[in-house]
């Protein structure tokens, strides 16, 4: 699904942040991405959605070399990827249900109100459908962000520190939703520094851990 071969990346005018990354995120897999703050977890996720392109090496998304794709093809590729950002952002003047529907509106497709209701029920936010984002708790914002990320039925879900600002109970609720997505066949990649979250997930799903160290990304050992 996502494949990197000898990929390197560095921001213009700076040293290489990554080098010699070779890995594959297979369809239906569940991965965690770990590493200290500033190690490049968010940058790695941006490479996965072709928001950034390698400075060398080959990056393939859904069988396509992303460095050869035009703007429309990149947009089509990104529609197959749902992203939950660490800093969830919503249009504060629109109710939750309309914020969740925004990717559909931007894609120029008709909004299926039944699907929106189903998603709200799935993330246990039916009662907040008409609430405005500033009224939501941190956990509600993250669950709404997850609903928005999957509204277009993506094949790959990327989550950037999705539980970073949540208590343990809310973290577990969000993790359960991500595990459900994986059990339905979705590929999931979660960037996190929370080893307890990883341990909890590994009791329920065959999760593998990717660790950023020394400018590359490697499969971590079984012990965390």
N, C-alpha and C positions, 0 to 999 in steps of 0.2 A: 504493500500500500504506500508506505513512505520508505524510500531506500536511499542511503547515502554511501558513496564510494569515494574514499580519500578526500572528503570534503574539508575545506578550510574556509574560515571567515575572519575578516578583520574590518573594523570601521575605518573609513578613509582617514589617512594621516596617523593611524595608530598601529600598534603591533597586532599580530593575529590573536584573536580571542580563542579560536578553535583551529585545530589542524589534524589532518589524517583521521577524520571520523568515518568509520565504516560500520554501518548497522542497518537493520531492517525492522520496521514496525509491521508485522504481518496482519492480515485481516483477522479481526476477532480477538486480537491480543489485548492484554492489559499491562500497561507499563507505568512505573513511577520514574520521575527524573529528580535526582537529588544533587546537592552541591551547596557550598557556602554562599552567603549573600555576595552578589557581584561576580559570581562564577560564570554567569551567562545562561541561566535557565530560560529567562524570557527571550533572549536572543535565539536560543535553540528552537523554541516554539515558533518564533517569527520565520525561521528558516523552513519549518515544516509547512507553513501556510504560504510560502513564497512571497512573504512580505519583505524578506531579505533574500538575496541570492548569494550563493557561494562565490568566494573570490577565486577558488579553484576546486577541482573535483566535480563529481557528478551527483546531482540531486534529482531523484525521480519521484513523482507523485502520481499514483494511480496509473503507472506504466508510462508516464510522459516525462521527458527531460524538461524540467521547468525552465531551464535557461534558454530554451528554444521557443517558448510559448509567447504569444502576443497578449495584449491586454485582455481581450475577450476570453481567451482560453484560460488565462490566470483567474479571471472572475468565475468562470465555470468550475475550475478546480476548487476554488475557495468555497463554493456553494456545497461542496461535498464534505466540508470541514466545519464543525461547530466549535466555537471558542468561548470559554468562560474566563474572562479577565479577572485579575486580582482586584482591580479597582473597577467595580461594576458601575457602568454609566448608563443612565436612562434619560429620556426626555421628561423632565419633571412636570410638565404641564399636561402630559398624557397619562391616563390610567394604566395600571399594570397590564391589563389585557391588550391594550393597543401597543404598548411597548414590546410585548412578546410577539405581536404580529408584524413588527416593523421589517424584519428580513423578508417576509412575504411581499409586503408593499414595495420595498426597494427592488425586489426581483420582478415586479410588474405582474404578479400572479394574484388571482382573486383570493381574498381572505375567507377561509373556512371557519366560521364561528364555532362549529361543532368541534373542530380540532383544537381550537383555542380553549374551549371548555374542558376538553379531555386533558390537555396539558396542565391547566390550572389544577384540576383534580389530582393529577399524577404528582405534582409538587406540593399538594395539600395547601393550595392558596385560592380555592374557589371563593372564599369570603373576601379576599383582597382584590378581586377582579377589577373593581372600580376605584380602588384606592390609588392615590398619587404616590410616586416613588419616595418622596421625603417622609412619608408616614410609615415606611417599612422598617422593620428591624434588619440587622445585619444578615441573619439567617434567611429572612424572607427575600432580601435583595439577591442573595446568592442562588436561591431556588428559582426566583424569577429569571435570573440570568441564565440558568441552566435550561429552563423552558424555552427561552428565546434562542439559545444556541442550537436546540434540536428541532425547531419549528420546521425546518426544511428537510428533515430526515437525513442528516449527514451520515456518512460512513465512518468518519473519524471525529472523536471528541477530544479537544485539548482543554485542559483546565490549569490555569496559572495560579498557584497558591490559593485554591478556592476556599480553604478552611482557615486561612491565616488569621482572620479576625473573628472567628467563631469559637464558642465554647465547645466542650467535648460532645455534648448531646447533639448539638446542631451539626457538628462535623460528621458525626455518625449518620445522621439523616441524609446529609448531602452525599456521603460516601455510598450509602445504600442505593441512592438513585443512580449513581454512576455505575455501580455494579450491575444494577438491573439493565442498564443500557448495554453493558458488555455481554450479559447473558442473552440479550436479544440479537447479538451478532455484531455490535458496534466495536470498533477499536477505540480504546481509551488510553490517553497519556496524561498523567497528572504530575505537574511540577510542584514539589513540596519539600520542606525541610523537616516535616513532622514524622519522625520515625515511628511513633506510636500509631499514627494513621496507617502507615505502611504495614505494620505488624497486624493491625486489625483487618486490613483488606486481605492479607495473605491467608487468613483463616477461612476466607470465603471464596477466593478467586485465585486462579493461577497467575499471580502478578509477578512480573520481573522488574528488577530495579536497575535503572541506568544511573551511573554516577559520573558527574563532571569532575575531572581531576587532571591537573597538568596540561590543560588545554585540549583535552580530548574527552570523549564520552565512552564509558566502558560498562559492560555488564558487571554489576556488583555481585559479591558472593552471597551465600545463603544467610550468613550472620549479619544482623543489623544492630 
